[in-house]
Amino acid sequence: MLASVASRPTFKRLPRAVREQQMLDAAVRVFSRRGFHEASMDEIADEAGISKPMVYAYLGSKDDLFRACVNREGTRLLESIVSVVGDDLPADEQLWRGLRGFFAFVGAHRDGWAVLYRQAKSRQPFADDLAALRTRIVAVVAGMLGRAVQAARTSAHEQDLTASAYALVGAAESIADWLADHPEADPDHSAARLMNFSWLGARQLLQGELWQPSSA
């Protein structure tokens, strides 16, 4: 009897925070692969290597779990930008670092990107969570452009800065969606492409140059 007891396998009890992250990792992979409606809690539990009741106990219903995935991936995305953009850097360096951080997230978390921009985007109430994240990213970019305008000792209307930020974020999202489907692509190259496309024009704007239609 003693030998039988001694031979039983023992399992290390993981801290709750670690276990939750494992569940979220598994859920992100399954939601990315199957989509929200087709993904099942059974499959997510199998992916995480735990029981389905444990998933419910830790993270709630399927809707709760999906929202937790959206919130975590969104926080990661925002932090990847904010953490590298220092206010004391030149404007072009701020933009370059921000773009590199953004595309580095997509390159490292393609499943997370798919959950955010392909799954959450078209479903309520998750679309509202994504819209709030996008608004925060636009605010970061608009603030960066505003500091660049001040450093160049020029002026710009707040609406122009916000519109420019939306345009830049939209372009970044489009390239990121392409990057997510091309694992062989280098995230830094994607950042450089958008940097060249956007900064050359932005630099002229900061110098006070404006395009005028030939018919004006």
C-alpha positions in Angstrom: 0.0 0.0 0.0 2.8 2.4 0.9 4.6 1.7 -2.4 1.3 2.4 -4.3 0.9 5.7 -2.6 4.5 6.7 -3.2 4.2 5.9 -6.9 1.3 8.2 -7.5 2.3 11.3 -9.6 2.4 14.6 -7.9 1.3 17.9 -9.6 2.8 21.2 -8.8 0.1 23.7 -7.7 0.5 26.8 -9.8 -0.3 30.3 -8.5 -3.7 31.6 -9.6 -2.2 34.4 -11.7 0.1 31.9 -13.6 -2.8 29.5 -14.2 -5.0 32.3 -15.5 -2.4 33.4 -18.0 -2.1 29.8 -19.3 -5.8 29.7 -19.8 -5.8 33.0 -21.6 -2.9 31.8 -23.8 -4.9 28.7 -24.7 -8.1 30.7 -25.3 -6.4 33.2 -27.6 -5.0 30.4 -29.7 -8.4 28.7 -30.0 -10.4 31.9 -30.6 -7.9 32.9 -33.3 -8.0 29.5 -34.9 -11.7 28.8 -34.7 -13.5 32.1 -34.3 -15.7 33.1 -31.4 -18.8 31.1 -32.3 -17.0 27.9 -33.3 -14.6 27.9 -30.3 -15.8 25.7 -27.4 -14.9 25.8 -23.8 -14.0 22.1 -24.1 -11.4 22.8 -26.7 -10.0 25.7 -24.7 -9.7 23.5 -21.6 -8.0 20.8 -23.7 -5.6 23.3 -25.1 -4.8 24.6 -21.6 -4.4 21.1 -20.3 -7.0 21.6 -17.5 -10.6 20.7 -16.8 -13.5 22.8 -18.2 -15.0 23.5 -14.7 -11.6 25.1 -13.8 -11.9 27.4 -16.8 -15.4 28.5 -15.6 -14.2 28.8 -12.0 -11.3 31.1 -12.9 -12.5 33.2 -15.8 -16.3 32.7 -16.1 -18.4 32.2 -19.2 -17.2 32.1 -22.7 -18.1 35.8 -23.1 -16.2 36.6 -20.0 -13.2 34.6 -21.2 -13.2 36.3 -24.6 -13.4 39.8 -23.0 -10.5 38.9 -20.8 -8.5 37.9 -23.9 -9.4 41.1 -25.6 -8.4 43.2 -22.6 -5.1 41.4 -22.1 -4.1 41.6 -25.7 -5.2 45.2 -26.0 -3.2 46.1 -22.9 -0.1 44.4 -24.3 -0.5 46.2 -27.6 -0.8 49.6 -26.0 2.1 49.0 -23.6 4.3 47.9 -26.6 3.8 51.4 -28.0 3.8 53.6 -24.9 6.7 51.9 -23.2 9.1 52.9 -26.0 7.9 56.4 -26.9 9.8 58.9 -24.7 8.7 62.5 -24.6 12.3 63.6 -24.7 13.0 62.0 -28.0 13.0 63.8 -31.4 9.7 63.5 -33.2 10.9 61.1 -35.9 12.5 58.8 -33.3 9.2 58.8 -31.3 7.2 57.8 -34.3 9.8 55.2 -35.4 9.9 53.6 -31.9 6.1 53.6 -31.7 5.8 51.9 -35.0 8.4 49.3 -34.2 6.7 48.6 -30.9 3.3 48.2 -32.6 4.5 45.9 -35.4 6.7 43.9 -32.9 3.5 43.1 -31.0 1.8 41.9 -34.1 4.8 39.8 -35.1 5.1 38.2 -31.7 1.3 37.8 -31.0 -0.3 37.1 -34.3 -3.1 35.1 -32.5 -3.7 38.1 -30.2 -3.9 40.4 -33.2 -6.5 38.1 -34.8 -8.6 38.1 -31.7 -8.5 41.9 -31.4 -8.9 43.0 -35.0 -10.7 40.0 -36.6 -12.9 38.6 -33.9 -13.7 41.4 -31.4 -14.0 44.0 -34.2 -17.4 42.7 -35.4 -19.1 41.6 -32.2 -20.7 43.6 -29.5 -20.0 44.3 -26.7 -16.4 43.5 -27.6 -16.3 46.0 -30.5 -16.8 48.7 -27.9 -13.7 47.5 -26.0 -11.7 47.6 -29.2 -12.9 51.0 -30.1 -11.9 52.3 -26.6 -8.4 50.8 -27.2 -8.1 52.4 -30.6 -9.1 55.8 -29.2 -6.3 55.5 -26.6 -3.8 54.7 -29.3 -5.0 57.6 -31.5 -4.6 59.9 -28.5 -1.0 58.7 -28.0 -0.2 59.3 -31.7 -2.0 62.7 -31.7 0.0 63.8 -28.6 3.2 62.7 -30.3 2.3 64.7 -33.4 1.4 67.7 -31.2 4.8 67.7 -29.5 6.4 67.5 -32.9 4.5 70.6 -34.0 5.6 72.4 -30.9 9.2 71.4 -31.4 9.2 72.7 -35.0 7.7 76.0 -33.7 4.8 75.7 -36.1 1.1 75.4 -35.4 -1.7 73.0 -36.2 -5.4 72.7 -35.4 -6.3 70.0 -32.9 -8.7 68.4 -35.4 -5.9 68.2 -38.0 -3.7 66.4 -35.4 -6.5 64.0 -34.5 -7.4 63.3 -38.2 -3.7 62.7 -39.0 -3.4 60.3 -36.0 -6.5 58.4 -37.2 -5.0 58.1 -40.7 -1.6 56.9 -39.3 -3.3 54.3 -37.0 -5.5 53.1 -39.8 -2.5 52.6 -42.1 -0.7 50.8 -39.4 -3.6 48.5 -38.8 -3.9 47.6 -42.5 -0.2 46.7 -42.7 -0.4 44.8 -39.4 -3.3 42.7 -40.8 -1.0 41.8 -43.8 1.9 41.1 -41.4 -0.3 38.8 -39.3 -0.8 36.5 -42.4 2.9 36.6 -43.4 5.0 35.0 -40.6 8.1 35.2 -42.8 7.8 39.1 -42.9 10.0 41.2 -40.7 8.1 43.5 -38.3 10.9 46.1 -38.5 10.6 46.2 -42.3 6.9 46.9 -41.9 7.6 49.7 -39.5 10.2 51.1 -41.9 7.8 51.1 -44.8 5.2 53.0 -43.0 7.8 55.4 -41.5 9.0 56.2 -45.0 5.5 56.7 -46.3 4.3 58.9 -43.4 7.3 60.8 -42.0 8.6 62.3 -45.3 5.2 64.0 -45.7 4.9 64.8 -42.0 8.3 66.5 -42.0 7.2 68.8 -44.8 4.1 69.7 -42.9 6.1 70.5 -39.8 8.2 72.9 -42.0 5.0 74.7 -43.0 4.5 73.2 -46.5 1.0 72.5 -47.6 -0.2 70.8 -50.8 -2.5 72.7 -53.0 -4.6 71.3 -55.9 -3.4 72.5 -59.3 -6.9 73.9 -60.0 -6.8 76.2 -57.0 
